[in-house]
């Protein structure tokens, strides 16, 4: 009876969370689509903070941590395909809107920066708490990940150049292809290879080989770092991000590896003796990956927005990438510090049992 009531309560709260998420989207984007650039305005920030507080109180207030975590995973897993479907439909039906969203310093780029800074903040707090708790190795690992994500966020907004109306430094004026204060536009292809493949490796391949990586860490007496590995549930949703870059596979080997690596992970999950739910999920993400790849490769609208701003379809991929890094950071923090959530001990036991 208690379990049944708990399940009903969880389903009800999941429905509330979806409604709150829709309200958050409406409040955040309740501005003219052709003027979506000023995303950093105090009004929009206030809207997001208010909607976040209302959503938290309505859904998570006095809910057990385990249920909160389950809701968190469900919503994130649902959010990724919803974004992919939104991207495909928008591109096919309203390419003008698709072009507006990917403009320089507009909606997508600003959303990416928000995700990255939020993720970096969680990792910074985690590093400080771990250091205070005497867990030095984990603190160093969290600090390294914080620096990586913070650097990506800083690069995304050109280290505040447009936010504070700063002029381009002489060095970047000479060597930066977009005349901005950042390093990634000095060698765009190299920076994209590092960012895209690194994100794919962290969000898809590391969860896929998590047990093997954990065993390797155990052999070198580094078990404590297992807590910083991404959760396995993150793997399936983020296979979809490779579809947005399918049209660039012939240009960049890392993108080609990411696309076929994602297909491999999904097919392997289907072929393995996983649960029915997981198998259906893998099948759904595989279909979605191929649909997104096909639309963004062969749709004339994709060529249209790419012609207006070179590489614009990559912005869709970068939204998912930044969102994934943010979710990774939040997930690590929750598993480290929320009682009853962490899977570190059970994972270590499973790893040692296989060794």
N, C-alpha and C positions, 0 to 999 in steps of 0.2 A: 504493500500500500504506500509506504513512504517513498520507495523507488519510483512508483508510478506517478505519484504527486510531484516528485522532484523533476521527472521528465516533462510533465505538463508545464510546470513552472518554467523550465528551461526553454521549451518551445515558445511559450508566451513571451518570454524576455527576448528570444531571438527575433520574433516578429516585431517587438517594440524597437529593437536595435536597428532593424532594416528601415523602419519608418523614421527613426531618428536620423539615420544616415542620409535618407532622402531629404529630410528637413535641413540637415547640415549643407547638403549640396545646393539646395535652393537658396538658402541664406547666404552662402558664400558666393554663388555666381549670379545673384540677383542684380546684375549690372548689364549694361548694353554689351552684347557679344562683340561689337566692333570697337569696344573700348575696354578690353580686358587686361590692358597692360598694367594699370596701377594696382597690382595685387597686394602691394606692401602697404596700402593706405590703412590708416588707423581704423576706418569704418569696417573694412573687410576683416582685419585682424580681430576686431571686437566681435564681429559676427561669428567667426570661427570659434573664438574662446567661449562665447555665450552658448553656442550650439553644443560645443563639447561638454560644458558643465551640465547643461540640461540633459544631454544623452547619458552622461555618467550617472547622474542622480536617478533618472528614470529607469535605468536598466541594471546598473551594477550595485546600487545601494543595498546593503545588507544581503548581498548574494555571496555564497561561499566561494572561496578563491578558485577551487577546481571548476565550478560552473562558469565563473568569469573567464577562465582560460579556455574552456570549451567554446564559449560564445566568441571569444576573440579569434580562435582558429577558424571557426565556421564563417564568420563575417569576412575575414581576410581571404579565405579560400573562395568565397563567393564574389568578392570585390574584383579579383583579377579577371575572371571571364566576363564580368559585367563591363569592365573597362574595355576589354578586347572587342566585345560586341558593339559597344558604343563607338569605338574607333572605326570599325568596319562599316557600320550603318552611316555614320557621319561622312565618311569618305565617299561612299557610294551615292548618298542622297544630297548632301550639302557640302561639296568640296570647298566652297568659299569659307564656311565655318571651320573646316579642317585646316585651311591655310591660316586663318586668323589665330587659331589656337597655338600653332607652332612658330609664330613670328618671334623674332629676337626680343627677349625681355618681356614676353607676354605670358599668358596663362600657364602654359605647360612648363616653361623654364622657371617660373616663380614657384609653382607647385613642387617642382623637383627640389629646389633649394629648401623649401619648408620641410619636406620629408627628410632631407639629409641633415639639416640642423637639428631636427627633433631626435633623429637617431644618434647623432654625435653627442647630444646632451645626455641621453640615457646611458651611453657608454662611459662618458666622463664621470657621471655620478656613480656608476658601477665600479669604475677603477678606484675612485676615492674610498668608497665603502669597503672594497676588497682590501685595499692597502691598510685601512684602519683596523680591519679584522685580522691582519697578519697573513693574509693570503697573497703574498708578494708576486708569485708567478702568474696567477690569474689577473692580478692588478696590472702587471706589465702587458699581458695579452690584451686586456680591455683597453688600456691606454694606447696601444699600437693601433687597434681598430678605430678608436676615437680619432686619432690623428689622421688616419686614412680617410675616413668619412668626412671629417671636418675639412680636410684639404679639398676633397671633391666638391663639397658645398661652397667653399670659398671660390674655387675656380668657376663654379656655375654662375655666380653673380659677379665674376671678375673682381673679387675681393672688395665689393662695395662701390665699385667705380660709378655705376649708374645710380645706385641708391643714394650716394652722397654727392653726385654730380662732380666727381673728380676728373681731372684731365689725365690722358694717357702718359705714363712715364716714358721718357725718351727712349729707353732700351726697348720697351714693348712697341713703341711707335715705329721703330726701325725693323723689328723682327716678327711682330705679331700680324698674322694675316687679316685679322678683323680690327686691328688698331685698338685692342683692349688690354687691360692689365691682368693677363692670365698667361699661364704656361701652355695650356693644352692647344691653343690656336697657333702656337709656334710650329708644331708638327702634329696636325690634326689626325692623320691616319695612325700614327704611333700612339697618341693619347687615347684614341677610340679603341684600338686593339687592346690596350692595357685595361681600360675601363670596362668594355663590353665582355671581354673574355674573363677578366677577373671577377666580375659580377656573376657571370654564368658559372664559373668554377665554384664560387662561394655558395650560391643559392641553389644550384642544381647538382653539381658533381660531388661536392663535399657531403651533402645529405645522402646521396646515393651510395657513397663509399664510407659512410659514417662509422660503421662497425670496424671496418678494416683500418681506418685512420685511428680510431680509438685503441685498437690493439697495438698499432705502431707506437702511439704515444705511451702506452703502458710499458712497452719494452724499454723505452728510454726514461722510465720513471717520471713521466709528465702527465699522469692521470688527471691532475687538476685542470689541465687545459681542455679536457673533454667538455667541460661546462660552457666553453666559448664556441663550440661547434654548432652550426645551425641545426635546428630540429628537422627531422625527416619529413614532417608534414609540409614544410616549405617547398620541398622539391617539385612536386607535381604542378602546382599553379604557375611557378615561374618558368616552366618549359615553354609557355606560350610566348614569352617576350622575344624569343628567337624568330618568330614568324614575321615580326615587323621589319626585320633586316634581311629577309630572304632574298630580296632583289639586289642586295649588295654582296652576296656570297661569292660572285665571280671576281670581285675586286679585292676582298679581304679574307684571307684564309681563316682567321680567327672566327669570323662570322659564320663561315661555312662549317667549321668545327662545332660551333655553338648550335647551329640548326640541326645537323645530323646527330649531334650528341643528345639533344633534347628528344629527337625521334627515338633514338636508341633507348633512353631511359624509360620513355612511355611504353614502347613495345616490350621491353624487359619486364616492366611492372605488369603488363597484360599477360605475358607468358608465365610469370611466376605464380605460385600458389598463394595469391593474396586473397583477401576477403572480397566478397561480391561488390561491396560498396567501393572499395579501392579500385577494383578492376573497372567498374563503370566510370569512375572518376578519371582513370587513366585514359579510357577510350574517349571520353568527352573532351579532355584536354588535347588528345592527339588530333581529333577532328578539328577542334578550334585552331590548333597550331597550323594545320594545313590550310584551313580556310583563310586565316589571317595572312599566311605566307602567300597564298594565291592572289588574294585581293590586293595586297600591297605590292605585289610583283607585276601583275598583269592589268590592273585597273588604270584606265587613262587618267582618272582623277589623281592617282598617286603620282603619275608623271607630271600632271598639271601643278600640284603643289611643290613637287621637287624642283620644277623649272622656276617657280617663283622664288623659292629659297632652297638652295642646294642642300641635300641631305635632310630635308624636313621630316620624312617618314621616320628618321632615327629618333626624333623627339618623342614619338610614342613609346619606343623602346626605352628611352631614358626615364620616362615617367614611371614605368614599371620597375626599372632598375633602382631608382631612388626610393620608390615605395618599398621594394624588397629589402634594401639595406636598412631602411627605417624599421621595418617589421622584424628583421633579424636582430637589431639592437634592442628593441622592446622585448622581444621573446627571450633573449639572453638575460636581460635584467630581471624579468619576471621569474624565470627558472632559477636564477641565483638567489633571489631574496624573498620570494613569496612562498610561504610554507605550504607543503603538499603539492607543489607544482613540479619541482625539479625532477628530471629523470636521470640525473648524473649517477646516483648510486646503483640503480637498476641496470643502467648501461654498463657500468664498470663490472658488475657481477656477470652480466651476459658475456662481455668481452673476455673476462678471465676464464669463464667456463669453456669458451671455444678455444682458448689458447692451448 
